[in-house]
Amino acid sequence: MPNSVLWAVDLFGRVYTLSTAGQYWELCKDSQLEFKRVSATTQCCWGIACDNQVYVYVCASDVPIRRREEAYENQRWNPVGGFCEKLLLSDRWAWSDVSGLQHRPLDGVALPSPHWEWESDWYVDENFGGEPTEKGGWTYAIDFPATYTRDKKWNSCVRRRKWIRYRRYKSRDIWAKIPSKDDPKELPDPFNDLSVGGWEITEEPVGRLSVWAVSLQGKVWYREDVSHSNPEGSSWSLLDTPGEVVQISCGPHDLLWATLWEGQALVREGINRSNPKGSSWSVVEPPGSENGVMHVSVGVNVVWAVTKDQKVWFRRGVNSHNPCGTSWIEMVWGIGCEDRAVYFRQGVTPSELSGKTWKAIVVARECDRSHSGSSSSLLSAGCFFGDEVRGSGESAPSDTDASSEVERPGPGQPLPAEPLDDSKNPTGSSASGPGAGRTAEDTTEDACPAEGSRAAGPDTHPGPAPTPAELPWTNIDLKEPKKVPSHSAAGFPETTSLSSLGLLPLGLEEPYGVDDHPLWAWVSGGGCVVEACAMPRWFTVQAGLSPSVQTLSLSITPAQTAAWRKQIFQQLTERTKRELENFRHYEQAVEQSVWVKTGALQWWCDWKPHKWVDVRVALEQFTGHDGARDSILFIYYVVHEEKKYAHIFLNEVVALVPVLNETKHSFALYTPERTRQRWPVRLAAATEQDMNDWLALLSLSCCESRKVQGRPSPQAIWSITCKGDIFVSEPSPDLEAHEHPLPCDQMFWRQIGGHLRMVEANSQGVVWGIGYDHTAWVYTGGYGGGCFQGLASSTSNIYTQSDVKCVHIYENQRWNPVTGYTSRGLPTDRYMWSDASGLQECTKAGTKPPSLQWAWVSDWFVDFSVPGGTDQEGWQYASDFPASYHGSKTMKDFVRRRCWARKCKLVTSGPWLEVPPITLRDVSIIPESPDAERSGHSIALWAISDKGDVLCRLGVSALNPAGSSWLHVGTDQPFASISIGACYQVWAVARDGSAFYRGSVYPSQPAGNLWYRQGITPSYPQGSSWEHVSNNVCRVSVGPLDQVWVIANKVQGSHSLSRGTVCHRTGVQPHEPKGHGWDYGIGGGWDHISVRANATRAPRSSSQEQEPSAPPEAHGPVCC
Amino acid sequence: MTDDKDVLRDVWFGRIPTCFTLYQDEITEREAEPYYLLLPRVSYLTLVTDKVKKHFQKVMRQEDISEIWFEYEGTPLKWHYPIGLLFDLLASSSALPWNITVHFKSFPEKDLLHCPSKDAIEAHFMSCMKEADALKHKSQVINEMQKKDHKQLWMGLQNDRFDQFWAINRKLMEYPAEENGFRYIPFRIYQTTTERPFIQKLFRPVAADGQLHTLGDLLKEVCPSAIDPEDRVSLCRSGWSAVVRSRLTATSTSEFK
């Protein structure tokens, strides 16, 4: 689980953050300003400071925020001077934007705000559509609004070229002031409340946020164009409201609630992907007529509110279709509290959104000591923070957090009838683990908001004129802190919970003694992701635990090296030596015997009727004369009422592959023979536990008979199946021999725990993987995990790993003249809800996660990012069903479809540690030549982020495979794939298909050198020689010995064609780099292979010395 | 790198070279040769001495044979103690091999339990396992196991099959990730110096302040005298599990024996 942080403001306006992995509240890095209100998301935090200005704090990352400015230089040919800047009167500007309509001189392009800086000067883009242009980057056309080409022709009358300049957002890790909205002609109207959310509405553009603010005059403002690449947004726009708004709360998805001065709640309707601002307001009456709503807070599907009589309410029936909900439920019972601590709501589950209890979060503040002397008032306000617990594991998609805060007037003030005693303080009572109550069926993300209840009725106080330091929406004078209301809010993203606000007057100065604990004024959990399976320490542990217990260091330090462990082992060895050395000739009391494990499994019958049959199985283990262990697996079955058995020698088994699907816990067992036939033995167990037991036992027996144990060697070959399972094979020296190499089908593959989409290794033991959710993982040196527990697993270096992927189904419709598009098709049509091929029916309700390991974590949503584009509602049109789809309707279209996606999540364990925070699309590690000295030199590792940035990892070495930080390498366009060769040459493939080559790069100066073009070869410079197989090859990996391995589809076996087969190119020699044939290995669902670690040369092959002239690796871009 | 597994293996495969001699007063038809055997530390005497019994019965008349029992330097050996425990407790300072005297007569009813068959050993062993799991998991794990799993534990012990035993036993040694350890550490401390057969107390693996306890902490609490290096302590956790898993740290060699 990636770290995320909870933001909070204390009484003095200081902003603190608490990481889910941390133990202490940390003071915000930029602590110049004092804040009243913060609202956080994962990547940034918005806040209102005590000067009533809005600030945004963008968290630093290794990848800069860059934006490209473009301008076009246009020229027309004239007979006298050739191409020149003199244009016709009717022409566009000499310097323009891409459309030619805007005048855009280079020196007229200014930085949008002081928080940006130019990265470099203007330069000409030499690249046109993935190909190099003529010198100067000019492209030619007949006349201006026309198609431009690379080549100058006889009729090219005009030309243009593109100038590029990058600007970079520099104000990271500090509070950057957002320019004020105020028109100088009007009176200032400072902001009063602020809420950030909406990141679930659409992914387009990346990191889009909805920032809503409320001004003192009760107006609602929306910040336009806030996204990852434009963190500040562009301008404030005003929205009309039916009344004076005092407070606002925006959920991660499309919920937006606000409270009116009169006590009603306002709900924004019509918020959707194309209109994130929504269209209209509707009013929700408060639960009771005399006690209006004082504060609301929303999540994904939940709304909590606090009324003026300090009651907390939960709104029933709120969702995207009915943002107003149906009715109020009273939830909490006087959360009076005096400790002003942060609380979180426990037991919130998808089925029970309202949660069970409040739990206090007690975490020492990092610098508590230094603050303890300050006179803070024991002001008695309690701040409740309810947190959400994210359903991890199987089913629970979301969590909720709620936070609430309560504030009580200072002592000496008349107290409203609210309980002061601690017994009312419902802290941490429920012991039920938040993950426990999750139900699998739930579909929605829920979030439980947080709420605040307040102790003093604001309306009883005289409200002096607002002063800048006063509480926003209550208009209460700060000098009378007694009446400070508190609020809280929570919002949660699918993965996060956000909570929020309690607010205390900043300048509160009632010296009620010294308090050791910070008094919190406001919290925001928008950026805080908490999973049920991995609760942050501060949820469960009381303060005072030594911090040493908690942190996981990314650099891998095997716990086994602990001195006492070694000592025990040493003493045992000594004992054994002492007691056994002179007596080895004694007879053993217990003779090693045969051991048989029996059980009942199902077996997939190889013959008709091809179905699962019940069989008895027995695994017989015996010890040979040489002490080696071997095992035989017997399968007893009945055919035509005749008892028969089949047997498999486990020393012949080359792979055991779990094959989990919706219904069966099955696994496939391959021998060399079965590998050639592409037809494994398939067995299924009744329960997952049973299967794991058998799998672990069989795997252990196989490893034992082959004497394979412990962590894979640095030379190991890694591969991934299409299910994300990770397999590793120890290369034997003759695997790459020139004469009679070891056939691929003899290679023994064993499984390593974890779940990945791709893996890359080098011969120093550095192994990186990327999950389906693009999370980067580094191998920790352990083994086992997943279903391999106990003896089959290392005791340390195994961590929880999770992965998320989407399941896609299609909604199909046909047009008919009467009713237009309907879900009634022709009798011959495909299912109206189907998979991509249309052959399988896939309904929303009937579609299950890919296997029993996966659980839904979101509801179905329309996927707009399908190739070919979609219309506003996500539809793609075509003339008939098996046809090519396009994004807009034409006259000839009679059918349409749209893609629905739903996220599911798997939690497993394995020897992998996350490399936060940047998610990756591709990674490549330099292959070490076999002769490289094995010193601790740093290893070149390049990657492509999922946004297309090119990154270089610094500090990677055999001892610290995770490295230290990313270095961003600026590029002109987004990239898709990367590969680094043995001599530090980096090849990369851009998204538009062009290949780039980067001159020698060294770890010491990785940013050096310039791009130069190396011709346009989408996949492999020697592509021609690959033509005959390229249809079926989906992945290629070239190792340090020039060995070529691919994953191919449609490999012929005796029983069937198999997809995803590991193939080895045979006959690859220095003078014949193409090789001459394929050797087929394990297959049937392999997706990825990396042989880049295998530098184990065959003893006789000493002829390869010079570096290959061909690029050492091409990878990824070779697509089938 | 050392792994828990290596330690478990070394513990399991611990062997004591033993010399069995027939008691001088037993009546034999011809002279009884001593019998030499490597006894597994982690097992029971009556479970692994079929060969010894057979060897001596060959030289004896059928009518002189009744239930076999063993004695070391005048002390009858309790078969329901693990072999390693008996050796460490009584004989670890003497020279190897361990000399055990075999009796077929005058069963010391006061000192020993009868061991009519292997079923008795199995019953004793399983009750130890259950007791240990009651302490570790409130018996939840062992009760959820099937009969065949129980059988596999026993067969693993009987056949000296490490893998077979541990394939099941690992489940008994696991605890939920969110907890820091077992509920209580199952242990017994046997001492020669006291009248009590052994010390057994409830002991949590984690201290109130969240720190993990070590073996030293345990001894300090339940058996302070053991800290004195003069005393010989033999620690044997019921359930045959090695000390390592419990995250207790061995503080000195003598305790670890």
Interface residues (C-beta under 8 A of the other chain):
Chain A: G433 M535 T540 V541 G544 L545 S546 V549 P558 Q560 T561 W564 R565 K566 Q567 I568 F569 Q571 L572 T573 R575 T576 R578 E579 L580 N582 F583 Y586 E587 Q588 A589 V590 Q592 S593 W595 K597 Q621 D693 A696 L697 L700 E704 G710 Q789 G790 L791 S794 T795 T800
Chain B: M1 T2 D3 D4 K5 D6 V7 L8 D10 V11 F13 G14 R15 I16 P17 Y36 L37 L38 L39 P40 S43 V48 T49 K51 L96 P97 Q152 M155 G156 Q158 N159 D160 R161 D163 Q164 W166 A167 R170 K171 M173 E174 A177 E178 D209 G210 V243 V244 T249 A250 T253 F256 K257
